[in-house]
């Protein structure tokens, strides 16, 4: 009697050969799942790195480091922060899109890389925000404010606008991320002023030149701006979108007589490369979600200007990104914001 594994047996023809192939395929799939399941159960077995697509000291970097420490304890492995700044956050974002999908390379992405740039703000985008990543969890959002060099002869928004209108094209606004660029363009249009953009790789470099007087204004977030405001290095004139708990008495642009701003507020979320096993994504979602509910972490975030996102699933994050892309398309159309894909950071100093 011939063995079922005997390829020369003439009985294995037609439907019988198909059945046999299916049987072997099912066996192979079962073996793969058994092996993979063991690997997933052991994850992680080596350090995890979180790529931050901005410079050290940016609000994204600060948040990544705050979450990275308790995540390391929860996962039982070191969590390393790696800064890959540049190109409106798309350099670091693209790097993670092409990384191995084994759960050991994560991205703390933002509205810049996953909403504004895909909506058309960045011309030479080399990744697909919707298909090249496995969404993990959204963790926070952040709002912005208009700050100026401490030596500028203006102490309120009305006087500052009058100063800009008196000298068209004389003053510069720094941009270190998508929000600072978008709000600068909005400000030019709704306030009717002629100011010149100076792009930087990230907010810390832009703020350094703002403090040094090489540029005169920028929109920044509380995490990076408030410490400099309290140190007397910068003046703050207005909040872009809404009042912030760190500076509750600071009026918004609309309350200061400049209505019509769109909402380009920033947000932060974790992503893994597409194809990362779902058990790994679920483990990361669960552990990071627990960290975001920790009272000490929540107190720190609120005191640093972040708004904490509620618990959310990978599917909810994916839906949020799709909605954000459409929202940014509308902002770009409404304010006629030009694309920045070919702008290069301007070196000063």
C-alpha positions as CSV (number, residue, x, y, z in Angstrom):
1,X,0.0,0.0,0.0
2,X,1.4,3.4,-1.0
3,X,2.2,6.0,1.6
4,X,0.1,9.2,1.6
5,X,3.4,11.0,1.1
6,X,4.3,9.1,-2.0
7,X,4.3,11.7,-4.8
8,X,4.6,9.0,-7.5
9,X,1.4,7.3,-6.5
10,X,-1.0,7.6,-9.4
11,X,-3.9,7.8,-7.1
12,X,-3.0,11.4,-6.2
13,X,-4.4,13.1,-9.2
14,X,-7.1,15.6,-9.7
15,X,-9.3,16.3,-6.6
16,X,-7.2,14.0,-4.4
17,X,-4.0,16.1,-5.1
18,X,-5.9,19.3,-4.2
19,X,-7.2,17.8,-0.9
20,X,-3.7,16.6,0.0
21,X,-2.2,20.1,-0.8
22,X,-4.9,21.7,1.4
23,X,-4.2,19.2,4.2
24,X,-0.4,20.0,4.1
25,X,-1.2,23.7,4.0
26,X,-3.4,23.5,7.1
27,X,-0.7,21.6,8.9
28,X,1.9,24.2,8.0
29,X,-0.4,27.0,9.1
30,X,-1.1,25.3,12.4
31,X,2.7,24.9,13.0
32,X,3.3,28.5,12.2
33,X,0.6,29.7,14.6
34,X,2.0,27.5,17.4
35,X,5.4,28.9,16.9
36,X,4.2,32.5,16.5
37,X,2.0,32.2,19.5
38,X,5.0,31.2,21.6
39,X,7.0,34.1,20.3
40,X,4.2,36.6,21.0
41,X,3.8,35.3,24.5
42,X,7.5,36.0,25.1
43,X,7.4,39.5,23.7
44,X,9.5,41.5,24.4
45,X,12.8,39.8,24.7
46,X,15.0,42.8,23.8
47,X,15.0,46.6,24.1
48,X,12.2,48.6,22.4
49,X,13.0,51.9,20.8
50,X,10.6,54.8,20.4
51,X,11.5,57.0,17.4
52,X,10.7,60.7,18.0
53,X,10.5,62.6,14.7
54,X,11.6,65.8,16.4
55,X,14.6,67.1,18.3
56,X,15.4,66.5,21.9
57,X,13.6,68.9,24.1
58,X,10.5,69.2,21.8
59,X,7.1,68.5,23.3
60,X,7.0,65.1,21.5
61,X,10.4,64.2,22.9
62,X,9.4,65.3,26.4
63,X,6.3,63.1,26.3
64,X,8.1,60.1,24.8
65,X,10.6,60.1,27.7
66,X,7.9,60.5,30.3
67,X,6.0,57.5,28.9
68,X,9.1,55.5,28.1
69,X,10.2,55.0,31.7
70,X,7.1,53.3,33.0
71,X,6.7,51.4,29.8
72,X,10.1,49.9,30.3
73,X,9.0,48.7,33.8
74,X,5.8,47.3,32.4
75,X,7.5,45.5,29.5
76,X,10.5,44.3,31.5
77,X,12.9,45.6,28.8
78,X,14.7,48.9,28.3
79,X,12.8,51.5,26.2
80,X,15.2,53.7,24.2
81,X,14.3,57.1,22.8
82,X,15.8,57.9,19.4
83,X,15.4,61.3,17.8
84,X,15.1,61.6,14.0
85,X,14.1,65.1,13.4
86,X,13.6,66.9,10.0
87,X,11.3,67.4,7.1
88,X,8.2,68.3,9.1
89,X,8.5,65.0,11.1
90,X,8.4,62.9,7.9
91,X,12.0,61.7,8.1
92,X,11.5,59.8,11.4
93,X,8.0,58.7,10.4
94,X,9.3,57.2,7.1
95,X,12.1,55.5,9.0
96,X,9.5,53.6,11.2
97,X,7.4,52.8,8.1
98,X,10.3,50.8,6.7
99,X,11.4,49.3,10.0
100,X,10.9,45.6,10.8
101,X,7.3,44.9,12.0
102,X,8.3,42.9,15.1
103,X,7.2,45.3,17.8
104,X,10.7,46.6,18.7
105,X,10.5,49.9,16.7
106,X,7.7,52.3,17.6
107,X,6.9,55.8,16.6
108,X,5.4,58.6,18.7
109,X,3.8,60.2,15.7
110,X,1.9,63.5,15.5
111,X,-0.6,65.4,13.4
112,X,2.3,66.6,11.3
113,X,3.2,63.2,9.9
114,X,-0.2,61.6,9.9
115,X,-2.6,64.4,9.0
116,X,-1.2,67.7,7.7
117,X,1.5,66.2,5.5
118,X,-0.7,63.5,4.0
119,X,-3.4,66.2,3.4
120,X,-1.0,68.0,1.1
121,X,1.3,70.1,3.3
122,X,4.3,68.1,2.4
123,X,4.9,67.5,-1.3
124,X,7.5,64.6,-1.4
125,X,5.9,62.3,1.1
126,X,7.4,58.8,0.8
127,X,5.0,56.7,3.0
128,X,1.3,56.1,3.3
129,X,0.0,57.3,6.6
130,X,-3.1,55.0,6.4
131,X,-1.5,51.8,5.1
132,X,2.2,51.7,6.2
133,X,1.5,51.7,9.9
134,X,-0.3,49.7,12.6
135,X,-2.0,52.3,14.9
136,X,-1.5,51.5,18.6
137,X,-3.0,54.2,20.8
138,X,-3.5,58.0,20.9
139,X,-2.1,59.5,24.2
140,X,-2.5,63.3,24.2
141,X,-3.1,66.5,22.4
142,X,-1.7,70.0,22.9
143,X,-2.6,73.6,22.2
144,X,-0.6,76.5,21.1
145,X,0.2,80.2,21.9
146,X,1.8,83.2,20.2
147,X,5.1,84.1,21.7
148,X,7.5,86.9,20.8
149,X,11.0,87.9,21.6
150,X,11.2,89.6,25.1
151,X,12.8,92.7,23.6
152,X,10.0,93.4,21.2
153,X,8.3,96.8,21.9
154,X,4.8,95.3,22.3
155,X,3.0,93.9,25.3
156,X,-0.3,92.9,23.8
157,X,-1.6,91.5,20.6
158,X,-3.1,94.8,19.3
159,X,0.2,96.7,19.7
160,X,2.1,93.8,18.1
161,X,-0.1,93.7,15.1
162,X,0.3,97.5,14.7
163,X,4.1,97.1,14.9
164,X,4.0,94.5,12.1
165,X,1.7,96.6,9.9
166,X,4.0,99.6,10.3
167,X,7.0,97.6,8.8
168,X,5.7,95.1,6.2
169,X,8.2,92.3,5.5
170,X,10.6,93.4,8.3
171,X,9.8,90.8,10.9
172,X,10.1,87.0,10.8
173,X,8.1,84.1,12.3
174,X,9.9,80.9,13.2
175,X,8.3,77.5,12.4
176,X,9.5,74.3,14.1
177,X,6.5,72.0,13.4
178,X,3.3,71.8,11.5
179,X,1.2,73.8,14.0
180,X,3.7,76.7,14.2
181,X,3.7,76.9,10.4
182,X,0.0,76.6,9.9
183,X,-0.8,79.1,12.6
184,X,1.8,81.5,11.2
185,X,0.1,81.4,7.8
186,X,-3.4,81.8,9.5
187,X,-2.1,84.8,11.4
188,X,-0.7,86.5,8.3
189,X,-4.2,86.2,6.7
190,X,-6.6,87.0,9.5
191,X,-4.4,89.8,11.0
192,X,-3.5,91.2,7.6
193,X,0.3,91.3,8.2
194,X,3.3,90.8,6.0
195,X,5.8,88.6,7.9
196,X,8.4,86.1,6.6
197,X,8.6,82.5,7.6
198,X,11.9,81.0,8.8
199,X,11.7,77.2,9.0
200,X,13.6,75.0,11.5
201,X,14.0,71.3,12.0
202,X,12.1,71.4,15.3
203,X,10.8,73.7,18.0
204,X,13.8,73.8,20.3
205,X,16.1,75.2,17.6
206,X,13.4,77.8,16.6
207,X,12.8,78.9,20.2
208,X,16.6,79.3,20.8
209,X,16.8,81.7,17.9
210,X,13.6,83.5,19.0
211,X,15.1,84.1,22.5
212,X,18.3,85.3,20.7
213,X,16.4,87.8,18.6
214,X,17.2,86.3,15.2
215,X,13.5,85.8,14.7
216,X,10.7,87.8,16.3
217,X,7.7,85.5,16.8
218,X,6.3,82.0,16.7
219,X,3.5,79.8,17.7
220,X,4.6,77.2,20.2
221,X,3.0,74.8,22.7
222,X,3.0,75.2,26.5
223,X,5.4,72.3,27.2
224,X,8.3,74.1,25.4
225,X,7.0,77.7,25.7
226,X,5.9,78.2,29.3
227,X,9.3,77.6,31.0
228,X,10.8,80.3,28.8
229,X,7.9,82.6,29.5
230,X,8.2,82.2,33.2
231,X,12.0,82.8,32.9
232,X,11.3,86.1,31.2
233,X,12.9,85.0,27.9
234,X,9.7,85.3,25.9
235,X,6.5,87.3,26.0
236,X,3.2,85.5,25.4
237,X,0.4,87.4,23.7
238,X,-2.5,85.0,23.0
239,X,-3.6,81.4,22.9
240,X,-4.3,80.1,19.4
241,X,-7.2,77.8,19.9
242,X,-8.4,77.8,23.5
243,X,-7.2,78.8,27.0
244,X,-4.7,76.5,28.6
245,X,-4.6,75.4,32.2
246,X,-0.9,76.4,32.5
247,X,-1.8,80.1,31.7
248,X,-5.5,80.3,32.4
249,X,-5.6,84.1,32.2
250,X,-4.1,84.2,28.7
251,X,-6.9,85.2,26.2
252,X,-7.4,83.5,22.9
253,X,-6.8,85.1,19.5
254,X,-10.5,85.6,19.1
255,X,-10.9,87.1,22.6
256,X,-8.0,89.4,21.7
257,X,-9.8,90.7,18.6
258,X,-8.4,88.4,15.9
259,X,-11.1,85.9,15.0
260,X,-11.2,83.3,12.3
261,X,-8.4,80.9,13.3
262,X,-8.7,77.3,12.4
263,X,-7.9,74.4,14.7
264,X,-4.4,73.1,13.9
265,X,-3.8,71.8,17.5
266,X,-1.2,69.0,17.9
267,X,-1.8,65.4,19.0
268,X,0.4,62.5,19.8
269,X,-0.1,58.7,19.1
270,X,1.9,55.6,19.0
271,X,2.4,53.6,15.9
272,X,4.2,50.4,14.8
273,X,5.1,49.4,11.2
274,X,2.3,47.8,9.2
275,X,2.1,44.0,9.7
276,X,3.1,44.1,13.4
277,X,1.3,41.1,15.0
278,X,-2.0,42.1,16.5
279,X,-1.1,40.4,19.9
280,X,1.9,42.8,20.1
281,X,-0.2,45.8,19.2
282,X,-2.8,44.9,21.8
283,X,-0.1,44.4,24.5
284,X,1.3,47.9,23.7
285,X,-2.2,49.4,23.6
286,X,-3.0,47.9,27.0
287,X,0.3,48.8,28.7
288,X,0.4,52.4,27.4
289,X,-3.2,52.9,28.3
290,X,-2.6,51.9,31.9
291,X,0.3,54.3,32.0
292,X,-1.9,57.2,30.8
293,X,-4.3,56.5,33.7
294,X,-1.6,56.6,36.3
295,X,-2.2,59.6,38.7
296,X,1.4,60.7,38.7
297,X,1.6,60.7,34.9
298,X,-1.7,62.5,34.6
299,X,-0.7,65.2,37.0
300,X,2.6,65.7,35.2
301,X,0.9,65.9,31.8
302,X,-1.7,68.4,32.9
303,X,0.9,70.5,34.6
304,X,3.0,70.4,31.4
305,X,0.3,71.6,29.1
306,X,-0.8,68.3,27.6
307,X,-4.5,67.2,27.3
308,X,-4.8,63.5,28.0
309,X,-6.6,61.3,25.5
310,X,-9.2,58.9,26.8
311,X,-8.8,55.1,26.4
312,X,-8.9,54.2,22.7
313,X,-8.4,51.3,20.4
314,X,-6.2,50.9,17.3
315,X,-9.4,51.0,15.2
316,X,-10.5,54.3,16.9
317,X,-7.0,55.8,16.2
318,X,-7.2,54.8,12.6
319,X,-10.6,56.4,12.2
320,X,-9.3,59.5,13.9
321,X,-6.4,59.8,11.5
322,X,-8.8,59.6,8.5
323,X,-10.9,62.3,9.9
324,X,-7.8,64.5,10.7
325,X,-6.6,64.2,7.1
326,X,-9.9,65.5,5.9
327,X,-9.8,68.3,8.5
328,X,-6.3,69.4,7.4
329,X,-7.4,69.4,3.8
330,X,-10.0,71.9,4.7
331,X,-7.6,74.0,6.7
332,X,-5.2,74.1,3.7
333,X,-8.0,75.1,1.4
334,X,-9.5,77.7,3.6
335,X,-6.3,79.5,4.5
336,X,-4.5,78.8,1.1
337,X,-1.6,77.4,3.1
338,X,1.3,76.6,0.7
339,X,3.0,73.2,0.7
340,X,6.4,73.0,2.4
341,X,7.8,69.8,1.0
342,X,10.8,71.5,-0.6
343,X,11.7,74.1,2.1
344,X,14.9,73.5,3.9
345,X,15.7,74.7,7.5
346,X,17.6,78.0,7.6
347,X,20.8,77.8,9.6
348,X,21.3,80.8,11.9
349,X,23.9,81.6,14.5
